[in-house]
């Protein structure tokens, strides 16, 4: 059935105008912009500013952030926005015929970055070649880079990573010669008669130069090749050059290692001390520590200058007859991140600026950037660490990994070495890449590791009381993180929409759809409530139209799982109706309900496992043809009771509750039920003796509590049965591991304890907490406190199931029977299916306790998912969490549950209230309590 920078960005702006025209329209094409006329101009709209902003007259209303985004697009289409120039050998420095040859530097966007090697030295390195053998190679340094703007034209913040290659040489006599010299990292120095003359760099000039100056101690040895990072400031209104970084020997840096440097040029605050010192404060940090600070008055760079040199210095008639080539870096630069802070000539809107006002702000930002290391995503998401800053206004990674044509290589083409180096990982480890761009020495993603937050292990830890300011900072971080999770949903949904629209699932490697649930658009319907809660309303209503126009249960061939169809499809339709009040979803749910209810027509009232939606024939699933599964019997009631409430068809509720009540008539001594129930005869009986709170048992116990909650806590029988089951679990199944005392829930098979715990069982952490917070005797009762403590203990264990894995992902189950270590991944189930249970528990515990630690755990899990499972079109299951081989499968519950819980965990801007207004079905579809409908 169908259910109807005026100066600063001159080069970039010119390139953009070349393609789009000064008014935002298209100009005629040339060789570089051919094919760009299809770009949507709406993407060029100004972000965070108005027509009155200072930038409007220059860039047609685009913020610096937007310009950077567009420059990525231009680069991808062949436009050259930044040039890289060769520096000839010193002996040929005056040869005018050796003109500089242009190279492109790619402004990268992922977490693997190339860097360029600048200076006048040749580095030799031993590597593992493509044949697996050790090979000695050399990298000649023949390049520096120029950025098409002056970094110091306005108050700014700048971060850069620098590697100083070893250049001291041992002579044949085995004596040591120190051949070190001044090594420039970047410079804006420009000839300026009003500026100062430097003892090192000559002059007169204005601008700044960041450089490494050799440090000479009492002796010199191989281990003492130290440098002092220094910043020379030449003001256009002072004849005296100022040098910052002279006095802190603790911040000396060595050769052969990466060093982080950050600089801030900020307007001083209104304190009397700073007001008397100067108009602007300039600070230099090395390795996260303060190397020096000074105050200046008057502008720095000549406003007519248009370039910042990286890895070299512009010829400024230096002293001592040394030309600019003398000051080559002799090393590498990576991750140059730049933020404008403001100023009278700022071309960045207020919303796009880094907010730096005090020295404490500088310290905070420096530590955050230093921690981020070479992770581009972390740099772009500094706001997630509580910083009042967007992503960098410009980020130059000097990334050439994808530029493999000869005229775009960053290294000198005369070398016979056909490999490139890349920086990978937060510590800047160096790896070698072969000609195809594949890593020869690989570095897997390394999570933060297990055994952290050990104070949460026993479930009794009480976090400190946070101030309102601290809470606000935590919320700001979390809200920004929720935006990242939403991007993941947008990515997965876009892939589904493109390759599998209307199909049950997207195969994320093959990029095709499959109808493995009967052809009901399962992923589409299962995602509806996620789309709504993430405010993806356009996508939601497009999916609604598919339900209206194309969902046809008569076209579903063969039997479908009553349980899976109820929780995913019926639950998805009901929740979509509950959230949107759109009758399309109610009509579709009623149609489906009338077909599913045929499965309840059994002698025992215990439903069959499968039903044919066309024709109504029902039967048990083949591998348990004489019985029904416990979790499937007891995980239908929330949906059918809600359907009865909105349609007025009382039989939906009575049939579903009768099935559960018939099961509960079977007497137990400990509140625990076996996983198979015989349903072919007049009276239901137990069909096996296996007890599990994981597979085949989990959601039965979950729904005992939630049925009581859904009914307004007026049906005490179900609460009592829930509490009895929890007590039985604690008495018989809860165990403590060795050596670090993790709490886990085992299984029973015919009286024997099986020391394994499914990922599915991890819902218990949240469910036990929810039961404690709603306990009839109150949260502080003895029984409620025991349930809460156990829930927190299990939450920590389940978090460790992720954190202790090298990949950061949990296997399908873990085995606790080793004895020498707490757990091992299940031998026959090393896979990760993008399951939601641990994310569910972190959300519920955050929702109830407001302890920020659960947000941290969930964020770690999301980062591992994002890093390890993402594909070009969506996200893929993992066959083995150690090998990380992807499987061509993305279950609908990843969008319905995993991403929803991870989003709600970080974002409180919703109406879901688990204590007063809503209950989640086992597929994470929120339903309003019956008394409120």
N, C-alpha and C positions, 0 to 999 in steps of 0.2 A: 504494500500500500504506500502511496506517495503522500507526503505532508508538505500539500501546497506551501708697512712702516715707512711711512713716506720715504725715508732714507733707508731705514733698517731693512726693509723687505723689497727694495727696488727691483732686484732681480726676480724674486718670486712673483711679485705683482705683475711685472712685465710679462713673464711667461704665462701667467693666468689670463691677462688681458689679451695676449696674443691669440689665445684659444677662444675666450668667451666674449671679448670686447669689453670696453670700459663700462658699458651700461649693463653688462650681464648677458647680452645677446651674443650670437655667434659671429665671429669674424670669418673671413675666408680662410680656407685650410691651406697649410703648407706641409712640407715633408714631415715635420715633427708632430703636428697635431692632426694628421689625417686620421679620420675615424672617431675623433672626439666630439663631433657635432651631435652625437646621440646622447651625450651626458645630460642628465636632468638638471636644468638650471636651478630648480628649487633647492637643490642640495647646497647651493652657495649662499643661502640666506644667513644673515648675521645671527650668531648664537650669543645670547646674553648681553646684547647692547641695543641701542636705539639709533634712529636716524641722526640724532643729535650728537652721537659719539664722535670723538676726534678722528676716528679711523674712517668715518663714512666717506669723507671727501676723497680719501686716497684709494681705498680698496673697494668702493662700491657697497659698503655696509658689511664686509666680511671681517670677523674677528681674526686675530692672529691664529687662533686654534683652527678656524675654518681654512685659512690659507695653508696651514700645514697639512690638513686633511686633503685638500685639493692637490697639493704638490705631490702627495702619494699617487694620486690618480694620474697626474701628468707624467710622473716618472714611469709608471707602469706602461704608458703609451709612448714612451720614448723621448719625452721632453727633458732637456738637460737644465737642471735648476742650480746645481752646485758644480763648481769645476775643481779639478784636482790637477796640479801642475808638477812637472818634473823639476827637480833641482839637479843641475849638472854637477860633476865632480869639481872640487875646489880648483884644480888646475885648469879647468875650462870655464871658470866662472865668468871671465870677461869676454868670452867668445859670443859676440852678439848674434852670430849666425845660428847658434843652437837655441832656437826659439822653444818656448814651453809648448808642450802638446797637451791638449785638453783631455781630461778624463772625467767621468761621471762618478759621483759618490752617491750611492743609494741610501735614502733615509728609511731605515728598516722598520719593521713593525712586529717582529716575533721575538722569541726569547733566545735565539741563537744569533750572535752578532759577529761579524767580521770587524776588524779594525785595520787601520793602515799603519805601515811601518815607515817612520819619517826620520830623516837625519842623514849623517854621512858615514855610517858604520855598516859593516856587513856581519850579520850574526850567523854563527854556525850552530846547528842543533842536530842531535841524534833523534831520529824518529823511527817508527815502525812503518815500513812501506807497504804497498798493496799486496806484496807477496808474504807479508808477515816477518820480514827480516829487518834488522837494524841497519839504518842507512844514515850517513852524515850529509847534511845539506846546508846550504847557505842562503840567506835571504838578504839581498842588497837593498838598502834603503834609498830610494830615489824620488820620494814624493813628499809633498806637504799638501794640505788642503786649505781652501779659502771658503769661508762662510759669507754669504752675500749681504751681511749687515754687521754693524758694530754692536757687540754685546753690551758695551757700557754707555750707549747713548741715552739710556734712562736707568733709574734704579732697577736692579736685577738680582737674580740668584742664579748661580751656575754650578753644575756638578760635572765632574769629569774623572775618569779612571785613566791612570798613566802607568806605563811600564817602561822603566829605564833599562835598556839592554846593557849588559856588561861590556865595557870598552877598555878596561885596563889590561895590559898585555905583559906577559912574562918574556924577558929577553933570553938569548941563548946562554948567557952567563948565569942564568937562573936568578938574576936580580930583578926586582920588580919596578917597572916604570909606570908612573901614574899618568895616564894620557887623558884624564877626565877634563872636561871643559864645561862652560855654561851651556845648558840645554834648555831651549825654549819650548814650552808646552803650547801656549797660544799668546797672541799679541794683537793689540789694536793700535800700537804706536804709529803715529802719523807725523810727518814734518809739520812743525808749528813754531813760528818765530816767537810766539808768546809763551811757549812752554819751557821746560827745563832740559838741561843737558846731563845725561847719565854717564857715570864713569865707565859703565859697561857697554851700554847700547848707544852712546853718543847723543846727538840731538842738534838743536832743540826739538823736542817732540811733545805731544800730548797723547794721552791714552794710558793703557795699562799693559804690562807684560808679566805673565806668569812663567817662572822658570825654575830649574833645578841648578843650584850652585854647589860645586864640590865642597865638602866639609873636610877640613884638615885637622886631625887630632894630634896627639903626641906621637903616634906611630901609625904606620900604614901596613895593612896586611890584607889577605884575600877577603877576610870577613869584615873589613872596615871600609868598603867602597860606598861611603855614605854621602848623601846630598841633603841640603837644606832647601825645602820648597819656599820660594820667596815670590812676593808680588811687588813690583815696582809701579808706583803711581805717579804719572806726570800730568799735572793739572795745567790747563791752558791759561790759568791765571796765577801761576806761581813759578818762580825761577828755581825752586828747589824740588828735586825729585824725592819722593818718600818711598822707603822700603819697608815692607811688612814681612815679618817672619824671621827676624834676625836672632831672637833671643831664646827660643824654645828648643833646646837640644833633645828633649824627650821625643820630639816629633821628626827626627831625622829619618830619611828613607834610604833604602838600599837598592842596589842594582838587582835585576833579575826577579823582581816581584811587582805585583800590582799594588798601586797606592791610590786611595781615593782623596780627591781634593774638592772643596767647595768654597765659593766666594759669594759674599753678599755685599751689595752696595744699596744702602737703605737710607731713607730720610730719618733723621733722628727724632726721638720723641720729645716731649715737652719738659723732660727733667732738666733741672738747672745745670747739672754736670755736663750732659751732652749738648745742651744748647750753647754753652760757652765753648765747647770743643770744636764745633764746626757744624755745617749744614747737613752733611751726609756722613754716615758711618760706613767704613769698608772693613770687612772681616775676612780672614783667611783661616780655613780649617784644613787639617791634614789628618787622614785616618780617623776622622770623627772628633779630633781634639783641636782646640783653638791654637793656631800658630801665631797669630798676631791680629791687632786691630788698630785702626787709626781713624782720624776724622779729617775731612777735607771741606773746603768751600770752593764753589765754582765748578764749572763743568769739566769733564775729562776730555773725551774725544772731540776732535774737530768734526762738526756736524756734516762736513762735506765728504768725510770718509765713508766708504761703502763696504769695507771688507774686514773680517777678522781672520788672521792667519793662525792655523793650527799646525803645530809641528815645525814652525819656522818663524821668521820675522821679516817684515818688509824693510827694504833698504832705507835707512834713515841717516846715512852718513855716520856710521858708528865710529867710536874712538879707536885708537891703537891700530888704525889702518885695516881693520877687519871688516870684511863685507858681511852681508846678512847671512850668507851661506855658512858662516862660521858657527852660527848659533842653532844649527839643526838639532832636533830633539834626540836623535839616536835612540829611538824607542817606539812605543806604540801608544795610541790613544783610542779609547772606546767610551761609549755611553756619555757623550757630551749632551747634557740636558740643560735647557735654558728656560727661565721664567722671567717675565717682566713683573716688577712689583708696582710700578706706577710712575709718577713724575709729571711735570707740566707738559711734556710732549708725548706722553704715552699713547700708543695706538692700540692698546689692548683694553677691552672693556673691563669694568670693575669686577664683574663676575668671573672673568677669566684670569685674573691676577692671583699670584701667590700673596697671601696676606702676612707680611712680615712687619712687625712693629717694634718688637723688643729684642734684646739680646737673648732672652729665654726662647723666643720664637726661632731664632737662628740655630740655637743649640738643638731644639726639638727637630727641626727640619733636617739638619745635618745628620743626626743619628738615624733618622728614618731612611734617608737616601743611602747612607752608608750600609745599613742593613739590607736594603733592596739589592745592592750589588749589581750584577749584570742582567737581572731579570727585568726586561722591558715592561712586562705587564705590571710588576710591582711599582716601577717608577710611574707608570701611567695611572696607577691607582693609589697614589700616596694619600688621597683623602680617606682611604680605608684604614689608615693608621691614625686618624683623628686630626689630620692636617687640614687647615682651611685653604685648600689649594686644589685646582683642577689638575688635569694631566699637563705635562710640560707644554709651554707654548710652542717650542720647537725641540725636537729630539733627534740628534744626529748619532746614529750608531756606527756610521762608517761601514755599513753593511753591504758587502759586495758578493755575498755567497751565491746569489742567483744570477749574477752578471758574468756569464762564462765566455762571451765572445772576446776575441783577442783585444779589441780596442777599448774594452771596459775593465780589463784586469787591473787590480790595484798594485800588483807587484810588477817590477821591471820585466819586460818581455824577453830580455836577453838572457835571463837565467835559464839554465837547463832543468830546473826543478819545476815539475808540473803539478805541484800541490799548493794548497793554501792552508793557512792556520785560521782557526776560529776560536773565539772565546765562548765558553758554554758553562752555564751554571753560576750560582751566586758568588762563588769564590774565584771566578775568572780563570778556571783551569784551561790550559792550552791543548788543543787537539788538532790533528792533521786531517785534512780533507783531500780525497783523491779527485781526479779530474771530473768525475761524475757528481761531485758534491756530497758523496756519502762519507760519513765519519769512518776513518780507519781505527782510531782509538775512540771508543764510544764512552759516553758518560750518561748513565741512566738517571732519570729523575729520582732524587733522593728526598723523601719526606722528612719531617722534623724528627721522627723516631718515636719509639714507644717509651714506656716507663716514666713519662712525664705526668704531671698533675697527680702524683702518687697520693697526695692528701685526700683525693676523692675516692680512693680505692675501697675504703670500708663503709662508705655511705653516710658518715656522720659529720663530715667537715662542713663548717659554716663559713661562707666567704665573708670578707669584711663588709661593713656597711658603707656603701658608696655615697659620696656627696651628690647633690643635684647636678653640679658641674661635671663630675665624673660620669654620671649617668648620661648626661647630654652628649658627652664625647663618645661614649660607647654606642649610643643610639645613632650618632652621625656616622660612625664607622660602619655599623651594621646596615644602615640604610644604603650607603654606597655599595656595600657588598651585595645587597639584594638586587641592585641594578645589574651587577655582573651575572648573577644567577638568571635574571630575566633575559639577558643576552644569550645565555645558553639555551633557554627555552625558545627564543626567537630563531636561533640557529637550527635546532632540531625540528621545529615546526616548519620552517622554510624548506628544509629538505623533504619532509613528509609531503608538504603541499606541492612541491615541484615534481617529485618522483613517484609518489604513492597516494595521491589524493583519492579519498574514498575507499582505499584498501584497508585491510585490518592492520597491517604493519608495513613499515619501511625496512628494507634490507639495506643497512647503512654502508655496506661495502660495494654491493652490486648496484646500488641506486635504482632498485626496482621495488614494486609493491607486491605483497602476497596476502591472500585471503585465508589465513590459517585458523581463523575463528568463525568461519562460515560466510564471510563476506558482508559484515555489518558495519564496516567503517569503524572498527573497534578503537583504533588509536585516535581517530577524530573525535568520537564521542567520549572516550575516556579522558581526553584533554580539555573538555569544555570548561570544567570548573577551574582548572589551572589558568586557562586563558582569561577567564573573568577576573580571578583574584589578582592576576598580574596586570590587569588593566590593558589587556590586548583585545579591546572590544571590536576592532575591525575584523580581526581574525575570528573572534567568537561568532560574530553575526554572519560571516562568510560560511563558517561551519554550520551555523543554524540553517542557512539556506540549503546546504547539502542535505541536512536531515529532512527538511521540508520537501525537497524536490526529488531526492534519489534514494533515501532509505526505504527499503522494501523487504520486509521479513519473509514475504512469500518467495523471494528469490534465493533464500538460504537453503542450500541442499544438505541433506543428511542431518545427523544429530549434532547438537551443540551442548557444551557443558552448562548445566543449569547454574552451577556455582559461579563460574567465570563470567557467564553472560549476565548474571544478576549483579555481581559486584562491579563489573566494568561498564556494561552497556546500560542496564536498567539504572544502576547507581549514577552513572554519568548523566543520563537524561533527567533523572529526578533532581539532582543537584543543580543542573543547568536551569531547570524550571524554578527551583527554589531561589536561586540567585537573581534570575532575570525576570521572572513572572511571564515568560513568553509561552503561550499556550501550545506552540508547536511541540515543545518538549513533553508536555503533559499528555498530549494525544499520542505521541510516539511511545511513551512509557506505558500508557494504558494498553495500546495494541500489543506491545511486547509482553506485558504482564499477563494478558489473557492467554497467550501462547505458552509461557513458562509455567503457569499454574497447573497445566495438565500433568506435570511431573509429580504433583502431590497426590494423584489419584492412585494410591497403593493401598493394600490391605492394612498395612501398619501405620499409614499416614506419614511414614518416613519417605521423603521424595526420592525418585530415581535420580541417577547422576546425569543422564542425558535426555534431551527431548528434541523432537523434530519440530521446528517452528512452523513448518508447512505440513499440516496433517495432524499434529498433536501426539504422535506416537512417542512413548517414553520408555526407558530401560536403563539398567545400570551399565556403567562403563565396563568394557570387556575384561580388563584385568582384575576386576572385583565384581563380577557379574551377579553374585549372590548377596552383595552387601553395599552399603553406602559409607562414604567417608565422613568421619566425625565433624571435621571442620566445614565440610560442605553442607551438612544438615543444619548446623547451628549458625550459619553465616548468610542467612536469607531474610531474617526477621526485620531488620532495620529498614530494608528497602521495601518489602511488601507492606509493612505497616504504614510507611509514609505514603506509598502509592494508594492504599485504602483511604487515607485521610484526604488526599487531594482529589480523588475521583468519586468518593462515596461508595465504592465497591467493597463492602466489609469482608467479603470472602477472601480477598487478598491477605488480610491480617489474620483471619481465623485459621486458614489453611497453614500459614507459615508458623503461627504460634502453636497450633496443634502438633505439628511435626516436632517441634522442640519439646513440648510437654510430654509427648509419648516417649521420647528418648529419656527424659529426666525421670520417668517412672521407674527406670531400671535402677535398682538399689546399688549404691557403692558405699564402701566403708571409709573412704578417704577423700571423696569429692572428685576423684579422677576417673576419666572415661577412656576406654580403649579407642584406637583410631579407626576401627571398622565396626559397623553396626549392621546386623542382618535385618533386611527390610522387606523380605518377600512373604512373610507369614503374618498372621493376625497380630502378633505381638512382637515388638522389636526385641532383639537380644544382642549380646556382645558377640562379635565374630572373631576377635583375636584378643591377645593379652599384651598389647604394646601401648605404652603411655608416652605421649610426646607433646611438648609445648611448642614444637617446631612444625615440620611438615606433617600434614594430615590432622593436626590437632589444634594448632595455634589460634585461629580466629574463632573457634567455638568458645574458648574461655574469654577471649576479647569481647564477644558479643553478649555474654552473660552480664557483664558490667554495663555495656552500652545500651542494652534493651531496657535495663532499669533506669538509666539516665534518660533515654529517649521518652519514656513514659512518665517523666516528671517525678521519678523516684517514688512512685506509688504502687509498685509491684514488688514487694519485699522478697518474694520467692527467688527471683533471679539474682538479687544482691546476695542473699544468703547462700545460694549455690555457688556464686562467684567466690565469696569469702571462704567457703569450705574447700573449693578447688585450690585456692591460693595456699591455704594451710596445708593441704595434702602435698602440694608442690614443695613447700618449704621443709616439710618433714621428710620427704622421700627423695626429692630430686635435686635440691640445692646443695652444692658441694663447693669446697675451697681448693684451689690449685696450689701447687708448689712449683717454684720456690717463692713467688711474689704474692701469693694469697689472693688470687682473683676469684670472685664469686661467679659460678656458672650453674646452669640448669641442665642436668643430664637427662637421659631417657631410660625407660624401663622396657625390657623385652622379656616377657615370660619370667619375671622376677629378677632378672639380671640387670644391674646398672650398666648402662652404656655411657661412657664418659666422653660424650660429644655434645656440641651445641650448635644448632643451625643458625645461620644468619637470620632466618625467619623468626627464631625465638627472641630476637633482639627487640621486638615490639614490646616485650614485657617491661622493659625499663620505664617506658612512658605509661603503659597501661596500669602498672602497679602504682605509679605516682598519681595517676588520675583517680584510681580507686581510693588512695589514701586521702586525697584532698576532698573527696565526696563521701567519706565514710559516715555512716549514720550516727556514730558516736563522736564524730568530730576528728579533725586532723591530729589533735594532740592525744588522742586515745592510744593505748598501748598497741592495739592491732594496726591502727592506721600508721603509726610511726614505724612499726616493723615492715609494713608493706612499702612505705616510702624509702626506708633504708635499703631494703633489698632491691627496689627499683633503681636507686642510685648506684648501688654496687654493680648491678648488671649493666647499667649504662656505661660505666667505666670499663668493664670487661669488653663490651661490644666496641667501644671506641678503640681499645687496645687491639682488637682484631684487625683494624685498619692500620693504626699507627705503628705497629710492630712489623708490618710487612715492608719489604724493600720498595714495593711499588706504591705503598700507601692505600692499597685496596684490600678488602677482605675477601677470603674465599667463601664458598657456599656454606661450609661448616668448618669447625675446628675440633681437633681431637685433643682431649686433656689427659690421655692415658700414658703419656711418655714418662712422667715422673721427674725427668731432669730439667725440663723446661715447661713452662705453664701450658702451652698448647702448640700444636702444629697444624698446618693446613690439612684438610681432609685429603687423603691420598686419591680417592676416586672422585673428588669434587673440588679441584683447584681453581674452578672458574669463578668469575664475578659477573653476575647477570644484571648489573645496574639496579640492584635491589634497594628498597627504601627504608627497611625497618630501623636501622640505626639513625638515619636522618629523622625518622618519625619520632623516635625517643628523644633526641636532642631538642626537637621542636616542642614536644609536650613538656619536657622538664624546664625549658626556658619559659614557656607560656605560664607555667604554674609557679616556678621559683624565682624567676627573673635573675638567675645567676648567669653572668656573662660567659662563664666557662663553656656552657653548652653551645653558645654561638661560635666559640673558638673551635671546638671539636667539629661542629658541622662545617665550618669554613675549611678546615683541613681536609675533610672528606670531599667537599666540592672541588677543591683544588686538585686533588688526586684524580677525581673523575674527569675534570677538564683536561688535565695533562695526559692521562693515559688512555682515555676512551674516545676522544673526539675524532671524528672523521670529516671529510670534506662536506658531507651532507647532513650529518647528525652525530650520534654517539653509538658506539658498538660495545656489546658484551665482550668480555675478555676470557679466552679459553683457559689461560693459566696466569695467575697473578704474578708469577715469577718471570715467565718468558714474555708476557704481555702481548701474545699473539691475539689479534682481534677476531671475534666471531661475527658472522654476517647476520646479526640479530639485534633488534632493539625492541624490547617488550613495551607494550603501551603503558605499563605501570611506571616506567621511567619518567614519562611526561605527566602522568596522572598523580603520582605519589612522590617520587624522589625529588624532582625539581620543585614541586609545590611545597613540600616540607622544608627544603633548604631555603626557599624564598621566604616563606612565612617565618622561619626561624630568625631571619635577619630583618624582617619588615613587619612592624606592628600596625601598619596603617590598613587595618581591615576590621570587619565586624565579628570575626570568629571569636566566640567565648565558650570554651569547653566546660566551664563550670555553670553557666547560666542559660545559654541560648542554642548551642549547637552540639552535634555529635558527628564524628567522622565515621563513615562506613570503612570497611577494611581496605578499600581502594582509595582512601583519602578524599572521598567526596563529602563535603559538609552538608548536613541536613538539619534544618531547624527542628527543635524539639516539638513533639506533637502538640503539646499544650499551647504553643505559640503560633500554630498554624490556624 
